[in-house]
Amino acid sequence: MARTLILNAGQLLTMAGPDAARRGREMSSVGLVRGGAVLVDDGQILAAGLHDIVLKHPTAGAAKILDAGGRVVLPGFVDSHAHPVFAAPRLTDFEARLKGATYQEIAAAGGGILSTVNGVRGAKQEKLASNLAHWAQRFIECGTTTLEAKSGYGLDLETELKMLRAVAAASAQTPLQFVPTLLGAHAVPPELKDRREDYLKRVCEEMIPAVARENLARFADVFCEQGFFSLEEAARVRESAARAGLGFKIHAEQLSRSGSVGMAVKGLAVSADHLDHVEAADIQALAGGQTVSCLVPGSNYFLNKAYPPARKLIDGGAAVALATDFNPGTCPCWDMRMILSIACTQMRMTPAEALVAATINGAWALGLGKSHGSLEPGKAADLVCYEAEDYREIPYYFGSTAVAWTMKRGAIAHSASGLKL
Ligand SMILES: [Zn+2]
């Protein structure tokens, strides 16, 4: 792959800093360099920083030049919470909800998560993969270079495996990097409605080991919520994941408080996600542990619900990540810019905090903090160049994409102007 020297970044946000998720006040530091350059080779960053210093690198002379034209250059977004494998959008549910239908009424009419489950069960793996590759291009156009991909719309061994195999197949069709997560414990499937213990056993004793054997996922996730999986059941999913060598993520305190944050932090979950109903003790636990607090305010926006307390989490010393939660039911949004805008206007995060949350902290929320999320030597050459002179424009001008180009592992994955290296 070509050695490339990116020159003339009006503002280069390196996100350089400690070798850990950024927490509390650290989240204000974007590693801003005015007049920045980045040297990349073989998909990795060799040097990033002030022009004059990067140009002194011994291999800079032989590199192809990519002029950033004074624009803002930053790490590609690492979107650490998404459910992007599905067959069809849920437009009927959307319209019904706008007309006042409740969650229960939508479910009774055949909508809700079970309609997505039926769609995924009925879809061929190739179709799920081509759908995912299609969405992947939209993510790349918006500057995202790494995306989590959860299963969880199969709710049986065969279909959960099909979803994760579709993620692996889609990887060959797009430059977007996927981080696959098994979410078998998303809901109890309708055919086992009265046999939840049987289903949980299948998740822990069949699905998790099978997925680990085939190396189809890096994490196991659980929806810990009233009517879904209890705190004790979520802990069993975590133990099973640990036995199989998978990391652990959790949908925590989303619709009500269960105490799952405490379990997640003690159990070294890589992230606890949603967190709409966290209390002071939970924030303290998150501030004192390694678990990243992953917020997905796009779903609050789409469902018109109160937002999670991002300000309290950051001021309390937690490490906050931002993700889209892309899925057909509660957040059909692939544009991280929209999420950044919501985070700033609705949750009072600063532009710097929001960008840290969507890059380096997103990487830590996927266990990729050592290799992704900042522009430092040895890390993946994943970058986005924004049509902006000041990084604060990114969450400011909402509703348009404005990505000049996206680079994945040193290659141009998208360019608004048809740029090629
Ligand atoms: Zn989710």
Residues whose N, C-alpha, C, O or C-beta is under 5 A from the ligand:
A	BS01	ZN	none
